[in-house]
Amino acid sequence: MAFNVLIVDDSAPMRSVIKKTLKMSGFNLGELFEASNGIEALEVLRDNWLDLVLTDYNMPEMDGLQLIEEMKKDDLLSAIPIVVITTEGSKEKIRTFLEKGASDCIQKPFTPEVIKKRLNHILGEPEDECAAIDECDEGLDF
Amino acid sequence: MNVQQLTNAMKDSISEIFETMFFMPLEFEEGKAIEDLEKSIDEPMICAQIDFSGPFKGALAVMLPRGLARELSANFLGEDEGAVTEEIVEGTIKEILNMLAGKMLSFYDANLVFDLAIPETAEVSEIKKGVSAGEGRGFEFFISTPDNNFCTKLTVKS
């Protein structure tokens, strides 16, 4: 099954890098959508069928945490898995993302292997190897 | 707040990101600063700055020659340098700075909570000016790559 993914990041270069990383990783990618903040993301989510949201935290207009909160309040969006891709390394911040409803948190920079493994785990796809997903990786290569 | 620990965290963050993402070894040169960078290059620079707040406040800035910024951007995006526009270069440098600051603060102490602002481009003069005496301290770092040089400035506000 191919998964439709929404990438939410205010940085166009970062959206491009995430897109390329997803394609390189061998992740079973369907249609790709992009948004540059939480408000745009909600519009895309309400107009399209999405299987997964990859969101940055620190964005203007509506940040990643507010986006998670809005999605969790909406019955039609609340079941879509959300992964926070962020520079944030604070344990408390990561705990907050997970408590608010994020399925996982991946720290930038990241590798295609990490992306594939973590996303497959969340989506229940077969994994190359088991991964415990309870906090951000530390010091990952790109 | 331990300044020495913070500057070490900044150096570790820069080294790790440049070496792992860009395969670019770096050397921090003691005794040199932003003025030395300005004297050593004959091309325009690109500067960006990001503020942070939390248990203490500050900012991290980066200044680099446009050529190096273009090279890093192309490398980051996996594109040819010719395909990289000025807008993409600025966006990429801001994103790299965002990662440097995030990693620096988690290296400093992952148990502390900091908020990062949105990175912005800035003028060299603005970054050189820094904070007034008594309001904080600024630390400039001159960094050599195999083919180029760039600077960072860490400002800690009291």
HADDOCK unambig.tbl for C-alpha pairs under 7 A between the chains (distance, minus, plus):
assign (segid A and resid 11 and name CA) (segid B and resid 91 and name CA) 6.23 0.50 0.50
assign (segid A and resid 11 and name CA) (segid B and resid 95 and name CA) 6.86 0.50 0.50
assign (segid A and resid 12 and name CA) (segid B and resid 91 and name CA) 6.92 0.50 0.50
assign (segid A and resid 13 and name CA) (segid B and resid 77 and name CA) 6.96 0.50 0.50
assign (segid A and resid 13 and name CA) (segid B and resid 88 and name CA) 6.37 0.50 0.50
assign (segid A and resid 13 and name CA) (segid B and resid 91 and name CA) 6.21 0.50 0.50
assign (segid A and resid 13 and name CA) (segid B and resid 92 and name CA) 5.68 0.50 0.50
assign (segid A and resid 17 and name CA) (segid B and resid 77 and name CA) 5.80 0.50 0.50
assign (segid A and resid 58 and name CA) (segid B and resid 118 and name CA) 6.99 0.50 0.50
assign (segid A and resid 87 and name CA) (segid B and resid 98 and name CA) 6.81 0.50 0.50
assign (segid A and resid 87 and name CA) (segid B and resid 99 and name CA) 5.24 0.50 0.50
assign (segid A and resid 87 and name CA) (segid B and resid 102 and name CA) 4.84 0.50 0.50
assign (segid A and resid 87 and name CA) (segid B and resid 103 and name CA) 6.67 0.50 0.50
assign (segid A and resid 88 and name CA) (segid B and resid 102 and name CA) 5.38 0.50 0.50
assign (segid A and resid 89 and name CA) (segid B and resid 102 and name CA) 6.45 0.50 0.50
assign (segid A and resid 89 and name CA) (segid B and resid 103 and name CA) 6.63 0.50 0.50
assign (segid A and resid 89 and name CA) (segid B and resid 106 and name CA) 4.92 0.50 0.50
assign (segid A and resid 89 and name CA) (segid B and resid 110 and name CA) 6.11 0.50 0.50
assign (segid A and resid 90 and name CA) (segid B and resid 106 and name CA) 5.83 0.50 0.50
assign (segid A and resid 90 and name CA) (segid B and resid 110 and name CA) 4.56 0.50 0.50
assign (segid A and resid 90 and name CA) (segid B and resid 111 and name CA) 5.86 0.50 0.50
assign (segid A and resid 90 and name CA) (segid B and resid 112 and name CA) 6.23 0.50 0.50
assign (segid A and resid 90 and name CA) (segid B and resid 113 and name CA) 5.71 0.50 0.50
assign (segid A and resid 91 and name CA) (segid B and resid 110 and name CA) 5.84 0.50 0.50
assign (segid A and resid 91 and name CA) (segid B and resid 111 and name CA) 5.75 0.50 0.50
assign (segid A and resid 92 and name CA) (segid B and resid 111 and name CA) 6.81 0.50 0.50
assign (segid A and resid 92 and name CA) (segid B and resid 113 and name CA) 6.65 0.50 0.50
assign (segid A and resid 93 and name CA) (segid B and resid 113 and name CA) 6.89 0.50 0.50
assign (segid A and resid 108 and name CA) (segid B and resid 99 and name CA) 6.57 0.50 0.50
assign (segid A and resid 141 and name CA) (segid B and resid 20 and name CA) 5.43 0.50 0.50
assign (segid A and resid 141 and name CA) (segid B and resid 21 and name CA) 6.54 0.50 0.50
assign (segid A and resid 142 and name CA) (segid B and resid 20 and name CA) 6.47 0.50 0.50
assign (segid A and resid 142 and name CA) (segid B and resid 21 and name CA) 5.23 0.50 0.50
